[in-house]
Amino acid sequence: MVEMALILPLLLLLLAGIIDLGRVLYTTSHLHQTSQEAVRLGGLGKTDEEIQQFTKNHFQLGDSALLQIEITPTDDVRKSGEYVKVSIDYPLEMITPILNKVIPNPVTIHADSTIRVE
């Protein structure tokens, strides 16, 4: 009983850390997929507003209002044959209390993609 009382907090902390790492990896993967889909719209000639709206609709992991979307160059100067880049940042809150002292909370997840405009 005493041994379990000593080990249980460490096991729970380890479990919470594993869950946090999984959340970070899953969010990174989802943001990367979202940026690839959004930049395809830019390559097909869609406006910045349409790209931003698609990105917010496609993001399903949390509050899409927290997404920071940057599209370069803007649609008014984009021409066929040039490259368009969509960058997305999302702040992810960690649940492990000890990790807050080691890494900043929230963790900013970043993903970007580039494609040539047709």
PDB file as gemmi writes it, atoms N, CA and C in Angstrom:
CRYST1    1.000    1.000    1.000  90.00  90.00  90.00 P 1                      
ATOM      1  N   MET A   1       0.811  -1.179   0.000  1.00  0.00           N  
ATOM      2  CA  MET A   1       0.000   0.000   0.000  1.00  0.00           C  
ATOM      3  C   MET A   1       0.871   1.266   0.000  1.00  0.00           C  
ATOM      4  N   VAL A   2       1.905   1.273   0.792  1.00  0.00           N  
ATOM      5  CA  VAL A   2       2.801   2.421   0.871  1.00  0.00           C  
ATOM      6  C   VAL A   2       3.552   2.593  -0.443  1.00  0.00           C  
ATOM      7  N   GLU A   3       3.977   1.490  -1.007  1.00  0.00           N  
ATOM      8  CA  GLU A   3       4.700   1.565  -2.279  1.00  0.00           C  
ATOM      9  C   GLU A   3       3.808   2.137  -3.377  1.00  0.00           C  
ATOM     10  N   MET A   4       2.551   1.720  -3.386  1.00  0.00           N  
ATOM     11  CA  MET A   4       1.613   2.234  -4.380  1.00  0.00           C  
ATOM     12  C   MET A   4       1.379   3.728  -4.176  1.00  0.00           C  
ATOM     13  N   ALA A   5       1.300   4.174  -2.935  1.00  0.00           N  
ATOM     14  CA  ALA A   5       1.099   5.595  -2.643  1.00  0.00           C  
ATOM     15  C   ALA A   5       2.305   6.420  -3.092  1.00  0.00           C  
ATOM     16  N   LEU A   6       3.485   5.845  -3.070  1.00  0.00           N  
ATOM     17  CA  LEU A   6       4.678   6.567  -3.509  1.00  0.00           C  
ATOM     18  C   LEU A   6       4.804   6.584  -5.032  1.00  0.00           C  
ATOM     19  N   ILE A   7       4.400   5.513  -5.678  1.00  0.00           N  
ATOM     20  CA  ILE A   7       4.576   5.381  -7.125  1.00  0.00           C  
ATOM     21  C   ILE A   7       3.422   6.000  -7.917  1.00  0.00           C  
ATOM     22  N   LEU A   8       2.221   5.984  -7.389  1.00  0.00           N  
ATOM     23  CA  LEU A   8       1.042   6.452  -8.118  1.00  0.00           C  
ATOM     24  C   LEU A   8       1.169   7.890  -8.636  1.00  0.00           C  
ATOM     25  N   PRO A   9       1.630   8.872  -7.867  1.00  0.00           N  
ATOM     26  CA  PRO A   9       1.769  10.227  -8.420  1.00  0.00           C  
ATOM     27  C   PRO A   9       2.732  10.280  -9.609  1.00  0.00           C  
ATOM     28  N   LEU A  10       3.811   9.529  -9.539  1.00  0.00           N  
ATOM     29  CA  LEU A  10       4.750   9.500 -10.663  1.00  0.00           C  
ATOM     30  C   LEU A  10       4.125   8.865 -11.891  1.00  0.00           C  
ATOM     31  N   LEU A  11       3.379   7.799 -11.709  1.00  0.00           N  
ATOM     32  CA  LEU A  11       2.714   7.157 -12.835  1.00  0.00           C  
ATOM     33  C   LEU A  11       1.658   8.065 -13.465  1.00  0.00           C  
ATOM     34  N   LEU A  12       0.895   8.770 -12.628  1.00  0.00           N  
ATOM     35  CA  LEU A  12      -0.107   9.693 -13.154  1.00  0.00           C  
ATOM     36  C   LEU A  12       0.535  10.862 -13.893  1.00  0.00           C  
ATOM     37  N   LEU A  13       1.651  11.355 -13.379  1.00  0.00           N  
ATOM     38  CA  LEU A  13       2.379  12.431 -14.048  1.00  0.00           C  
ATOM     39  C   LEU A  13       2.927  11.953 -15.390  1.00  0.00           C  
ATOM     40  N   LEU A  14       3.456  10.761 -15.416  1.00  0.00           N  
ATOM     41  CA  LEU A  14       3.954  10.177 -16.661  1.00  0.00           C  
ATOM     42  C   LEU A  14       2.822   9.991 -17.664  1.00  0.00           C  
ATOM     43  N   LEU A  15       1.680   9.520 -17.210  1.00  0.00           N  
ATOM     44  CA  LEU A  15       0.529   9.339 -18.086  1.00  0.00           C  
ATOM     45  C   LEU A  15       0.049  10.675 -18.659  1.00  0.00           C  
ATOM     46  N   ALA A  16      -0.025  11.702 -17.826  1.00  0.00           N  
ATOM     47  CA  ALA A  16      -0.447  13.024 -18.304  1.00  0.00           C  
ATOM     48  C   ALA A  16       0.556  13.581 -19.308  1.00  0.00           C  
ATOM     49  N   GLY A  17       1.853  13.344 -19.082  1.00  0.00           N  
ATOM     50  CA  GLY A  17       2.871  13.788 -20.032  1.00  0.00           C  
ATOM     51  C   GLY A  17       2.744  13.084 -21.372  1.00  0.00           C  
ATOM     52  N   ILE A  18       2.439  11.801 -21.343  1.00  0.00           N  
ATOM     53  CA  ILE A  18       2.246  11.045 -22.584  1.00  0.00           C  
ATOM     54  C   ILE A  18       1.022  11.566 -23.333  1.00  0.00           C  
ATOM     55  N   ILE A  19      -0.035  11.864 -22.608  1.00  0.00           N  
ATOM     56  CA  ILE A  19      -1.238  12.414 -23.242  1.00  0.00           C  
ATOM     57  C   ILE A  19      -0.938  13.774 -23.854  1.00  0.00           C  
ATOM     58  N   ASP A  20      -0.202  14.633 -23.147  1.00  0.00           N  
ATOM     59  CA  ASP A  20       0.176  15.942 -23.696  1.00  0.00           C  
ATOM     60  C   ASP A  20       1.015  15.803 -24.958  1.00  0.00           C  
ATOM     61  N   LEU A  21       1.983  14.921 -24.939  1.00  0.00           N  
ATOM     62  CA  LEU A  21       2.821  14.707 -26.126  1.00  0.00           C  
ATOM     63  C   LEU A  21       1.973  14.229 -27.299  1.00  0.00           C  
ATOM     64  N   GLY A  22       1.036  13.333 -27.042  1.00  0.00           N  
ATOM     65  CA  GLY A  22       0.141  12.872 -28.092  1.00  0.00           C  
ATOM     66  C   GLY A  22      -0.715  13.991 -28.651  1.00  0.00           C  
ATOM     67  N   ARG A  23      -1.201  14.864 -27.768  1.00  0.00           N  
ATOM     68  CA  ARG A  23      -1.999  16.013 -28.223  1.00  0.00           C  
ATOM     69  C   ARG A  23      -1.182  16.949 -29.097  1.00  0.00           C  
ATOM     70  N   VAL A  24       0.073  17.192 -28.704  1.00  0.00           N  
ATOM     71  CA  VAL A  24       0.940  18.075 -29.493  1.00  0.00           C  
ATOM     72  C   VAL A  24       1.203  17.465 -30.868  1.00  0.00           C  
ATOM     73  N   LEU A  25       1.514  16.187 -30.914  1.00  0.00           N  
ATOM     74  CA  LEU A  25       1.792  15.531 -32.193  1.00  0.00           C  
ATOM     75  C   LEU A  25       0.550  15.498 -33.081  1.00  0.00           C  
ATOM     76  N   TYR A  26      -0.606  15.203 -32.502  1.00  0.00           N  
ATOM     77  CA  TYR A  26      -1.835  15.152 -33.280  1.00  0.00           C  
ATOM     78  C   TYR A  26      -2.218  16.540 -33.804  1.00  0.00           C  
ATOM     79  N   THR A  27      -2.065  17.557 -32.976  1.00  0.00           N  
ATOM     80  CA  THR A  27      -2.373  18.924 -33.407  1.00  0.00           C  
ATOM     81  C   THR A  27      -1.428  19.370 -34.508  1.00  0.00           C  
ATOM     82  N   THR A  28      -0.144  19.031 -34.386  1.00  0.00           N  
ATOM     83  CA  THR A  28       0.828  19.373 -35.424  1.00  0.00           C  
ATOM     84  C   THR A  28       0.450  18.717 -36.744  1.00  0.00           C  
ATOM     85  N   SER A  29       0.091  17.456 -36.696  1.00  0.00           N  
ATOM     86  CA  SER A  29      -0.305  16.740 -37.904  1.00  0.00           C  
ATOM     87  C   SER A  29      -1.567  17.348 -38.522  1.00  0.00           C  
ATOM     88  N   HIS A  30      -2.544  17.671 -37.697  1.00  0.00           N  
ATOM     89  CA  HIS A  30      -3.790  18.254 -38.195  1.00  0.00           C  
ATOM     90  C   HIS A  30      -3.549  19.651 -38.788  1.00  0.00           C  
ATOM     91  N   LEU A  31      -2.724  20.456 -38.137  1.00  0.00           N  
ATOM     92  CA  LEU A  31      -2.416  21.785 -38.676  1.00  0.00           C  
ATOM     93  C   LEU A  31      -1.675  21.688 -39.999  1.00  0.00           C  
ATOM     94  N   HIS A  32      -0.764  20.724 -40.097  1.00  0.00           N  
ATOM     95  CA  HIS A  32      -0.032  20.548 -41.355  1.00  0.00           C  
ATOM     96  C   HIS A  32      -0.993  20.164 -42.480  1.00  0.00           C  
ATOM     97  N   GLN A  33      -1.913  19.254 -42.210  1.00  0.00           N  
ATOM     98  CA  GLN A  33      -2.911  18.865 -43.203  1.00  0.00           C  
ATOM     99  C   GLN A  33      -3.792  20.051 -43.575  1.00  0.00           C  
ATOM    100  N   THR A  34      -4.197  20.841 -42.591  1.00  0.00           N  
ATOM    101  CA  THR A  34      -5.027  22.013 -42.855  1.00  0.00           C  
ATOM    102  C   THR A  34      -4.293  23.040 -43.705  1.00  0.00           C  
ATOM    103  N   SER A  35      -3.005  23.262 -43.419  1.00  0.00           N  
ATOM    104  CA  SER A  35      -2.237  24.229 -44.211  1.00  0.00           C  
ATOM    105  C   SER A  35      -2.059  23.746 -45.650  1.00  0.00           C  
ATOM    106  N   GLN A  36      -1.896  22.441 -45.852  1.00  0.00           N  
ATOM    107  CA  GLN A  36      -1.767  21.912 -47.210  1.00  0.00           C  
ATOM    108  C   GLN A  36      -3.064  22.092 -47.998  1.00  0.00           C  
ATOM    109  N   GLU A  37      -4.190  21.830 -47.350  1.00  0.00           N  
ATOM    110  CA  GLU A  37      -5.476  22.004 -48.029  1.00  0.00           C  
ATOM    111  C   GLU A  37      -5.757  23.485 -48.306  1.00  0.00           C  
ATOM    112  N   ALA A  38      -5.401  24.348 -47.373  1.00  0.00           N  
ATOM    113  CA  ALA A  38      -5.648  25.780 -47.550  1.00  0.00           C  
ATOM    114  C   ALA A  38      -4.774  26.369 -48.651  1.00  0.00           C  
ATOM    115  N   VAL A  39      -3.515  25.956 -48.716  1.00  0.00           N  
ATOM    116  CA  VAL A  39      -2.625  26.508 -49.734  1.00  0.00           C  
ATOM    117  C   VAL A  39      -3.036  26.037 -51.130  1.00  0.00           C  
ATOM    118  N   ARG A  40      -3.672  24.884 -51.225  1.00  0.00           N  
ATOM    119  CA  ARG A  40      -4.184  24.434 -52.522  1.00  0.00           C  
ATOM    120  C   ARG A  40      -5.213  25.414 -53.060  1.00  0.00           C  
ATOM    121  N   LEU A  41      -6.041  25.956 -52.163  1.00  0.00           N  
ATOM    122  CA  LEU A  41      -7.024  26.955 -52.596  1.00  0.00           C  
ATOM    123  C   LEU A  41      -6.331  28.198 -53.127  1.00  0.00           C  
ATOM    124  N   GLY A  42      -5.248  28.606 -52.462  1.00  0.00           N  
ATOM    125  CA  GLY A  42      -4.480  29.749 -52.945  1.00  0.00           C  
ATOM    126  C   GLY A  42      -3.863  29.476 -54.305  1.00  0.00           C  
ATOM    127  N   GLY A  43      -3.414  28.264 -54.518  1.00  0.00           N  
ATOM    128  CA  GLY A  43      -2.846  27.888 -55.814  1.00  0.00           C  
ATOM    129  C   GLY A  43      -3.880  27.867 -56.918  1.00  0.00           C  
ATOM    130  N   LEU A  44      -5.130  27.680 -56.554  1.00  0.00           N  
ATOM    131  CA  LEU A  44      -6.210  27.662 -57.540  1.00  0.00           C  
ATOM    132  C   LEU A  44      -6.830  29.038 -57.746  1.00  0.00           C  
ATOM    133  N   GLY A  45      -6.297  30.065 -57.076  1.00  0.00           N  
ATOM    134  CA  GLY A  45      -6.736  31.431 -57.317  1.00  0.00           C  
ATOM    135  C   GLY A  45      -7.802  31.958 -56.381  1.00  0.00           C  
ATOM    136  N   LYS A  46      -8.044  31.302 -55.264  1.00  0.00           N  
ATOM    137  CA  LYS A  46      -9.044  31.793 -54.310  1.00  0.00           C  
ATOM    138  C   LYS A  46      -8.509  33.020 -53.562  1.00  0.00           C  
ATOM    139  N   THR A  47      -9.414  33.798 -53.001  1.00  0.00           N  
ATOM    140  CA  THR A  47      -9.024  35.004 -52.268  1.00  0.00           C  
ATOM    141  C   THR A  47      -8.545  34.633 -50.867  1.00  0.00           C  
ATOM    142  N   ASP A  48      -7.897  35.597 -50.219  1.00  0.00           N  
ATOM    143  CA  ASP A  48      -7.412  35.381 -48.855  1.00  0.00           C  
ATOM    144  C   ASP A  48      -8.561  35.109 -47.886  1.00  0.00           C  
ATOM    145  N   GLU A  49      -9.684  35.798 -48.062  1.00  0.00           N  
ATOM    146  CA  GLU A  49     -10.834  35.586 -47.181  1.00  0.00           C  
ATOM    147  C   GLU A  49     -11.376  34.169 -47.317  1.00  0.00           C  
ATOM    148  N   GLU A  50     -11.423  33.659 -48.555  1.00  0.00           N  
ATOM    149  CA  GLU A  50     -11.901  32.290 -48.769  1.00  0.00           C  
ATOM    150  C   GLU A  50     -10.944  31.272 -48.147  1.00  0.00           C  
ATOM    151  N   ILE A  51      -9.656  31.527 -48.255  1.00  0.00           N  
ATOM    152  CA  ILE A  51      -8.658  30.626 -47.665  1.00  0.00           C  
ATOM    153  C   ILE A  51      -8.773  30.635 -46.148  1.00  0.00           C  
ATOM    154  N   GLN A  52      -8.916  31.814 -45.554  1.00  0.00           N  
ATOM    155  CA  GLN A  52      -9.037  31.906 -44.103  1.00  0.00           C  
ATOM    156  C   GLN A  52     -10.318  31.243 -43.606  1.00  0.00           C  
ATOM    157  N   GLN A  53     -11.416  31.445 -44.316  1.00  0.00           N  
ATOM    158  CA  GLN A  53     -12.676  30.823 -43.909  1.00  0.00           C  
ATOM    159  C   GLN A  53     -12.590  29.305 -44.011  1.00  0.00           C  
ATOM    160  N   PHE A  54     -11.979  28.804 -45.097  1.00  0.00           N  
ATOM    161  CA  PHE A  54     -11.806  27.356 -45.239  1.00  0.00           C  
ATOM    162  C   PHE A  54     -10.952  26.802 -44.101  1.00  0.00           C  
ATOM    163  N   THR A  55      -9.873  27.506 -43.770  1.00  0.00           N  
ATOM    164  CA  THR A  55      -8.974  27.052 -42.711  1.00  0.00           C  
ATOM    165  C   THR A  55      -9.706  26.959 -41.381  1.00  0.00           C  
ATOM    166  N   LYS A  56     -10.499  27.963 -41.057  1.00  0.00           N  
ATOM    167  CA  LYS A  56     -11.238  27.947 -39.792  1.00  0.00           C  
ATOM    168  C   LYS A  56     -12.309  26.862 -39.781  1.00  0.00           C  
ATOM    169  N   ASN A  57     -12.918  26.595 -40.921  1.00  0.00           N  
ATOM    170  CA  ASN A  57     -13.928  25.536 -40.997  1.00  0.00           C  
ATOM    171  C   ASN A  57     -13.292  24.147 -40.944  1.00  0.00           C  
ATOM    172  N   HIS A  58     -12.106  24.002 -41.519  1.00  0.00           N  
ATOM    173  CA  HIS A  58     -11.436  22.699 -41.594  1.00  0.00           C  
ATOM    174  C   HIS A  58     -10.822  22.298 -40.264  1.00  0.00           C  
ATOM    175  N   PHE A  59     -10.441  23.274 -39.453  1.00  0.00           N  
ATOM    176  CA  PHE A  59      -9.789  22.994 -38.162  1.00  0.00           C  
ATOM    177  C   PHE A  59     -10.832  22.535 -37.151  1.00  0.00           C  
ATOM    178  N   GLN A  60     -10.709  21.308 -36.652  1.00  0.00           N  
ATOM    179  CA  GLN A  60     -11.724  20.721 -35.787  1.00  0.00           C  
ATOM    180  C   GLN A  60     -11.227  20.384 -34.380  1.00  0.00           C  
ATOM    181  N   LEU A  61     -10.007  20.739 -34.019  1.00  0.00           N  
ATOM    182  CA  LEU A  61      -9.432  20.295 -32.752  1.00  0.00           C  
ATOM    183  C   LEU A  61      -9.707  21.207 -31.572  1.00  0.00           C  
ATOM    184  N   GLY A  62     -10.022  22.430 -31.819  1.00  0.00           N  
ATOM    185  CA  GLY A  62     -10.211  23.374 -30.724  1.00  0.00           C  
ATOM    186  C   GLY A  62     -10.933  24.605 -31.226  1.00  0.00           C  
ATOM    187  N   ASP A  63     -10.653  25.723 -30.603  1.00  0.00           N  
ATOM    188  CA  ASP A  63     -11.279  26.991 -30.956  1.00  0.00           C  
ATOM    189  C   ASP A  63     -10.597  27.556 -32.200  1.00  0.00           C  
ATOM    190  N   SER A  64     -11.308  27.559 -33.316  1.00  0.00           N  
ATOM    191  CA  SER A  64     -10.717  28.052 -34.558  1.00  0.00           C  
ATOM    192  C   SER A  64     -10.489  29.559 -34.526  1.00  0.00           C  
ATOM    193  N   ALA A  65     -11.088  30.265 -33.577  1.00  0.00           N  
ATOM    194  CA  ALA A  65     -10.853  31.705 -33.444  1.00  0.00           C  
ATOM    195  C   ALA A  65      -9.425  31.994 -32.970  1.00  0.00           C  
ATOM    196  N   LEU A  66      -8.765  31.003 -32.365  1.00  0.00           N  
ATOM    197  CA  LEU A  66      -7.391  31.181 -31.889  1.00  0.00           C  
ATOM    198  C   LEU A  66      -6.353  30.985 -32.994  1.00  0.00           C  
ATOM    199  N   LEU A  67      -6.781  30.512 -34.149  1.00  0.00           N  
ATOM    200  CA  LEU A  67      -5.843  30.308 -35.263  1.00  0.00           C  
ATOM    201  C   LEU A  67      -5.305  31.652 -35.745  1.00  0.00           C  
ATOM    202  N   GLN A  68      -4.013  31.688 -35.987  1.00  0.00           N  
ATOM    203  CA  GLN A  68      -3.392  32.858 -36.602  1.00  0.00           C  
ATOM    204  C   GLN A  68      -2.948  32.423 -37.995  1.00  0.00           C  
ATOM    205  N   ILE A  69      -3.597  32.986 -39.003  1.00  0.00           N  
ATOM    206  CA  ILE A  69      -3.373  32.584 -40.387  1.00  0.00           C  
ATOM    207  C   ILE A  69      -2.676  33.711 -41.117  1.00  0.00           C  
ATOM    208  N   GLU A  70      -1.563  33.377 -41.767  1.00  0.00           N  
ATOM    209  CA  GLU A  70      -0.816  34.361 -42.558  1.00  0.00           C  
ATOM    210  C   GLU A  70      -0.668  33.826 -43.970  1.00  0.00           C  
ATOM    211  N   ILE A  71      -1.078  34.634 -44.944  1.00  0.00           N  
ATOM    212  CA  ILE A  71      -1.006  34.245 -46.347  1.00  0.00           C  
ATOM    213  C   ILE A  71      -0.105  35.238 -47.057  1.00  0.00           C  
ATOM    214  N   THR A  72       0.961  34.731 -47.669  1.00  0.00           N  
ATOM    215  CA  THR A  72       1.885  35.604 -48.402  1.00  0.00           C  
ATOM    216  C   THR A  72       2.145  35.038 -49.788  1.00  0.00           C  
ATOM    217  N   PRO A  73       2.160  35.850 -50.804  1.00  0.00           N  
ATOM    218  CA  PRO A  73       1.717  37.244 -50.845  1.00  0.00           C  
ATOM    219  C   PRO A  73       0.193  37.321 -50.812  1.00  0.00           C  
ATOM    220  N   THR A  74      -0.309  38.505 -50.565  1.00  0.00           N  
ATOM    221  CA  THR A  74      -1.759  38.691 -50.506  1.00  0.00           C  
ATOM    222  C   THR A  74      -2.369  38.502 -51.892  1.00  0.00           C  
ATOM    223  N   ASP A  75      -3.683  38.310 -51.925  1.00  0.00           N  
ATOM    224  CA  ASP A  75      -4.341  37.994 -53.193  1.00  0.00           C  
ATOM    225  C   ASP A  75      -4.315  39.129 -54.205  1.00  0.00           C  
ATOM    226  N   ASP A  76      -4.119  40.359 -53.757  1.00  0.00           N  
ATOM    227  CA  ASP A  76      -4.088  41.477 -54.710  1.00  0.00           C  
ATOM    228  C   ASP A  76      -2.773  41.568 -55.481  1.00  0.00           C  
ATOM    229  N   VAL A  77      -1.724  40.929 -55.009  1.00  0.00           N  
ATOM    230  CA  VAL A  77      -0.443  40.950 -55.732  1.00  0.00           C  
ATOM    231  C   VAL A  77      -0.020  39.560 -56.223  1.00  0.00           C  
ATOM    232  N   ARG A  78      -0.812  38.550 -55.946  1.00  0.00           N  
ATOM    233  CA  ARG A  78      -0.492  37.191 -56.382  1.00  0.00           C  
ATOM    234  C   ARG A  78      -0.733  37.055 -57.872  1.00  0.00           C  
ATOM    235  N   LYS A  79       0.221  36.426 -58.565  1.00  0.00           N  
ATOM    236  CA  LYS A  79       0.100  36.217 -60.001  1.00  0.00           C  
ATOM    237  C   LYS A  79       0.359  34.754 -60.324  1.00  0.00           C  
ATOM    238  N   SER A  80      -0.091  34.336 -61.469  1.00  0.00           N  
ATOM    239  CA  SER A  80       0.133  32.973 -61.922  1.00  0.00           C  
ATOM    240  C   SER A  80       1.632  32.724 -62.091  1.00  0.00           C  
ATOM    241  N   GLY A  81       2.094  31.593 -61.631  1.00  0.00           N  
ATOM    242  CA  GLY A  81       3.505  31.235 -61.721  1.00  0.00           C  
ATOM    243  C   GLY A  81       4.301  31.557 -60.471  1.00  0.00           C  
ATOM    244  N   GLU A  82       3.775  32.414 -59.598  1.00  0.00           N  
ATOM    245  CA  GLU A  82       4.444  32.723 -58.337  1.00  0.00           C  
ATOM    246  C   GLU A  82       4.019  31.720 -57.275  1.00  0.00           C  
ATOM    247  N   TYR A  83       4.659  31.796 -56.133  1.00  0.00           N  
ATOM    248  CA  TYR A  83       4.353  30.887 -55.039  1.00  0.00           C  
ATOM    249  C   TYR A  83       3.518  31.590 -53.978  1.00  0.00           C  
ATOM    250  N   VAL A  84       2.611  30.846 -53.388  1.00  0.00           N  
ATOM    251  CA  VAL A  84       1.807  31.344 -52.279  1.00  0.00           C  
ATOM    252  C   VAL A  84       2.106  30.454 -51.070  1.00  0.00           C  
ATOM    253  N   LYS A  85       2.177  31.084 -49.898  1.00  0.00           N  
ATOM    254  CA  LYS A  85       2.498  30.365 -48.669  1.00  0.00           C  
ATOM    255  C   LYS A  85       1.428  30.655 -47.627  1.00  0.00           C  
ATOM    256  N   VAL A  86       0.932  29.597 -46.985  1.00  0.00           N  
ATOM    257  CA  VAL A  86      -0.030  29.714 -45.900  1.00  0.00           C  
ATOM    258  C   VAL A  86       0.641  29.217 -44.623  1.00  0.00           C  
ATOM    259  N   SER A  87       0.713  30.089 -43.618  1.00  0.00           N  
ATOM    260  CA  SER A  87       1.283  29.747 -42.312  1.00  0.00           C  
ATOM    261  C   SER A  87       0.181  29.807 -41.267  1.00  0.00           C  
ATOM    262  N   ILE A  88       0.131  28.780 -40.409  1.00  0.00           N  
ATOM    263  CA  ILE A  88      -0.891  28.704 -39.372  1.00  0.00           C  
ATOM    264  C   ILE A  88      -0.211  28.484 -38.028  1.00  0.00           C  
ATOM    265  N   ASP A  89      -0.608  29.268 -37.027  1.00  0.00           N  
ATOM    266  CA  ASP A  89      -0.137  29.098 -35.650  1.00  0.00           C  
ATOM    267  C   ASP A  89      -1.358  28.859 -34.759  1.00  0.00           C  
ATOM    268  N   TYR A  90      -1.186  27.944 -33.790  1.00  0.00           N  
ATOM    269  CA  TYR A  90      -2.269  27.644 -32.865  1.00  0.00           C  
ATOM    270  C   TYR A  90      -1.694  27.428 -31.472  1.00  0.00           C  
ATOM    271  N   PRO A  91      -2.209  28.139 -30.461  1.00  0.00           N  
ATOM    272  CA  PRO A  91      -1.739  27.928 -29.086  1.00  0.00           C  
ATOM    273  C   PRO A  91      -2.450  26.733 -28.456  1.00  0.00           C  
ATOM    274  N   LEU A  92      -1.678  25.765 -27.966  1.00  0.00           N  
ATOM    275  CA  LEU A  92      -2.238  24.560 -27.362  1.00  0.00           C  
ATOM    276  C   LEU A  92      -1.919  24.547 -25.877  1.00  0.00           C  
ATOM    277  N   GLU A  93      -2.955  24.503 -25.051  1.00  0.00           N  
ATOM    278  CA  GLU A  93      -2.790  24.455 -23.595  1.00  0.00           C  
ATOM    279  C   GLU A  93      -2.368  23.053 -23.167  1.00  0.00           C  
ATOM    280  N   MET A  94      -1.337  22.986 -22.333  1.00  0.00           N  
ATOM    281  CA  MET A  94      -0.874  21.706 -21.802  1.00  0.00           C  
ATOM    282  C   MET A  94      -1.665  21.376 -20.540  1.00  0.00           C  
ATOM    283  N   ILE A  95      -1.836  20.072 -20.250  1.00  0.00           N  
ATOM    284  CA  ILE A  95      -2.585  19.665 -19.064  1.00  0.00           C  
ATOM    285  C   ILE A  95      -1.679  19.179 -17.943  1.00  0.00           C  
ATOM    286  N   THR A  96      -0.424  18.893 -18.259  1.00  0.00           N  
ATOM    287  CA  THR A  96       0.505  18.397 -17.251  1.00  0.00           C  
ATOM    288  C   THR A  96       1.055  19.569 -16.449  1.00  0.00           C  
ATOM    289  N   PRO A  97       0.836  19.599 -15.134  1.00  0.00           N  
ATOM    290  CA  PRO A  97       1.239  20.765 -14.346  1.00  0.00           C  
ATOM    291  C   PRO A  97       2.748  20.968 -14.262  1.00  0.00           C  
ATOM    292  N   ILE A  98       3.530  19.931 -14.212  1.00  0.00           N  
ATOM    293  CA  ILE A  98       4.985  20.063 -14.078  1.00  0.00           C  
ATOM    294  C   ILE A  98       5.615  20.578 -15.369  1.00  0.00           C  
ATOM    295  N   LEU A  99       5.040  20.199 -16.515  1.00  0.00           N  
ATOM    296  CA  LEU A  99       5.592  20.646 -17.793  1.00  0.00           C  
ATOM    297  C   LEU A  99       5.497  22.152 -17.972  1.00  0.00           C  
ATOM    298  N   ASN A 100       4.562  22.799 -17.264  1.00  0.00           N  
ATOM    299  CA  ASN A 100       4.419  24.258 -17.360  1.00  0.00           C  
ATOM    300  C   ASN A 100       5.677  24.980 -16.894  1.00  0.00           C  
ATOM    301  N   LYS A 101       6.450  24.349 -16.032  1.00  0.00           N  
ATOM    302  CA  LYS A 101       7.675  24.975 -15.537  1.00  0.00           C  
ATOM    303  C   LYS A 101       8.851  24.751 -16.482  1.00  0.00           C  
ATOM    304  N   VAL A 102       8.751  23.737 -17.342  1.00  0.00           N  
ATOM    305  CA  VAL A 102       9.840  23.390 -18.247  1.00  0.00           C  
ATOM    306  C   VAL A 102       9.663  24.039 -19.615  1.00  0.00           C  
ATOM    307  N   ILE A 103       8.463  23.965 -20.164  1.00  0.00           N  
ATOM    308  CA  ILE A 103       8.181  24.541 -21.476  1.00  0.00           C  
ATOM    309  C   ILE A 103       7.074  25.577 -21.329  1.00  0.00           C  
ATOM    310  N   PRO A 104       7.028  26.555 -22.221  1.00  0.00           N  
ATOM    311  CA  PRO A 104       6.003  27.601 -22.099  1.00  0.00           C  
ATOM    312  C   PRO A 104       4.607  27.023 -22.321  1.00  0.00           C  
ATOM    313  N   ASN A 105       3.662  27.576 -21.595  1.00  0.00           N  
ATOM    314  CA  ASN A 105       2.281  27.155 -21.745  1.00  0.00           C  
ATOM    315  C   ASN A 105       1.440  28.372 -22.084  1.00  0.00           C  
ATOM    316  N   PRO A 106       0.725  28.437 -23.144  1.00  0.00           N  
ATOM    317  CA  PRO A 106       0.472  27.392 -24.118  1.00  0.00           C  
ATOM    318  C   PRO A 106       1.635  27.225 -25.108  1.00  0.00           C  
ATOM    319  N   VAL A 107       1.715  26.042 -25.672  1.00  0.00           N  
ATOM    320  CA  VAL A 107       2.707  25.744 -26.706  1.00  0.00           C  
ATOM    321  C   VAL A 107       2.131  26.208 -28.036  1.00  0.00           C  
ATOM    322  N   THR A 108       2.900  26.970 -28.800  1.00  0.00           N  
ATOM    323  CA  THR A 108       2.441  27.429 -30.099  1.00  0.00           C  
ATOM    324  C   THR A 108       2.855  26.416 -31.155  1.00  0.00           C  
ATOM    325  N   ILE A 109       1.859  25.823 -31.798  1.00  0.00           N  
ATOM    326  CA  ILE A 109       2.082  24.853 -32.859  1.00  0.00           C  
ATOM    327  C   ILE A 109       2.069  25.615 -34.179  1.00  0.00           C  
ATOM    328  N   HIS A 110       3.064  25.352 -35.032  1.00  0.00           N  
ATOM    329  CA  HIS A 110       3.197  26.072 -36.295  1.00  0.00           C  
ATOM    330  C   HIS A 110       3.224  25.086 -37.448  1.00  0.00           C  
ATOM    331  N   ALA A 111       2.538  25.442 -38.523  1.00  0.00           N  
ATOM    332  CA  ALA A 111       2.583  24.653 -39.756  1.00  0.00           C  
ATOM    333  C   ALA A 111       2.484  25.614 -40.930  1.00  0.00           C  
ATOM    334  N   ASP A 112       3.198  25.309 -42.002  1.00  0.00           N  
ATOM    335  CA  ASP A 112       3.070  26.125 -43.215  1.00  0.00           C  
ATOM    336  C   ASP A 112       3.266  25.242 -44.436  1.00  0.00           C  
ATOM    337  N   SER A 113       2.723  25.732 -45.551  1.00  0.00           N  
ATOM    338  CA  SER A 113       2.841  25.043 -46.833  1.00  0.00           C  
ATOM    339  C   SER A 113       2.954  26.076 -47.940  1.00  0.00           C  
ATOM    340  N   THR A 114       3.634  25.689 -49.000  1.00  0.00           N  
ATOM    341  CA  THR A 114       3.840  26.565 -50.138  1.00  0.00           C  
ATOM    342  C   THR A 114       3.447  25.812 -51.407  1.00  0.00           C  
ATOM    343  N   ILE A 115       2.833  26.540 -52.354  1.00  0.00           N  
ATOM    344  CA  ILE A 115       2.464  25.944 -53.632  1.00  0.00           C  
ATOM    345  C   ILE A 115       2.545  27.015 -54.710  1.00  0.00           C  
ATOM    346  N   ARG A 116       2.693  26.575 -55.938  1.00  0.00           N  
ATOM    347  CA  ARG A 116       2.764  27.506 -57.071  1.00  0.00           C  
ATOM    348  C   ARG A 116       1.353  27.819 -57.547  1.00  0.00           C  
ATOM    349  N   VAL A 117       1.096  29.080 -57.831  1.00  0.00           N  
ATOM    350  CA  VAL A 117      -0.212  29.524 -58.305  1.00  0.00           C  
ATOM    351  C   VAL A 117      -0.365  29.125 -59.761  1.00  0.00           C  
ATOM    352  N   GLU A 118      -1.478  28.520 -60.099  1.00  0.00           N  
ATOM    353  CA  GLU A 118      -1.727  28.094 -61.486  1.00  0.00           C  
ATOM    354  C   GLU A 118      -2.245  29.219 -62.320  1.00  0.00           C  
TER     355      GLU A 118                                                      
END                                                                             
